[in-house]
C-alpha cells in the first residue's frame, strides 16, 4: 500500500511541472469581460491560470517576483502560465514592471464601449455602497457645460488610448491583443479563436464549448476542464444596469468619441462604439 502510494506521489511531481512566471497576462479592463476571457481560456489544456487576481504589478510589487511565482499554478514546459488583473491597464508603473519581468510577455486587453463600461462599473460599486452619489453627479464636474469629471475612475478607465500610450513605451502592438467585450457576448468562439491564435496555441475552444444563457444575457461554458456540467460566471456578472438618463449617455458618448477614434486608429481595429 505504502509503496504504491509513494510511487504515485513521485510520479505526480514529474507530471505536475513547475511554477513559472506568467508568459501571458490579461491586463484589463475592469468590467470589460476579463473574467469571461480567463474562464474561457482555462478550458484549453495548454493554459494554466491563477483563479484570483494577484494584483502583483499594482499593489504587491514590493513582495518580489519569487512571491509572485509562488502564486502560479504548476505547468509543464508545453503549457502557458497566465493571470488576470484588470487594474494593471490603468496603473502607470505596470508596463515597466512587466517589461522588467519579461519583455516577451503577451498582453491581453478586453475592451468594451466606455459608456456601458462606466455604467457597469458604477452598478457594481452601488451594489456594495448603496449611499454613493448618482452616476450623473459623479460623471460631470458641470453637466450644463458638458464638463466630464475625468478624475472619477469609472470615467478615466474608458479613455483607453490615454492608458495605451503608456504601454506602447515598453511593448510593441504586436504583443498586445484586444478583445471586444461586445463580441465576446455575441460570438465567444470567434473572439476566443483570435485569443488562441495570439497565444500561439491550437484552436481547441470552439462553438461546441458555448451556449447562450438567456437569463444572464451572455454565453456560458457547456463544459470545463474540471467538470462536464455547464458553468456560468458568478452572480455578480450580468447584473441589471442602473437606468441612466439618455441625455447623460449622449453627453458621455460625445466625450468619448475623440478618444475612441484615436484608439481605433492606434490599434488598427474599429470596435464600432459610436
Secondary structure, DSSP 8 states (H G I E B T S, - for coil): -HHHHHHHHHHHHHHH-EE---SEEEEE-TTTTHHHHHHHHTTSTTEEE-SS---TTTT-GGG-HHHHHHHS-EE-TTSEEEEE-GGGGG-TTHHHHHHHH-TT-EEEEEE--HHHHHHHHHHHHHHH-TTS--HHHHHEEETTTTEE-TTSHHHHTT-HHHHHHHHHTTS-GGGEEEEEHHHHHH-HHHHHHHHHHHHT------GGGEEEETTTTEEEES-BTTBSS-B---TTTT-------HHHHHHHHHHHHHHHHHHHHHHT------
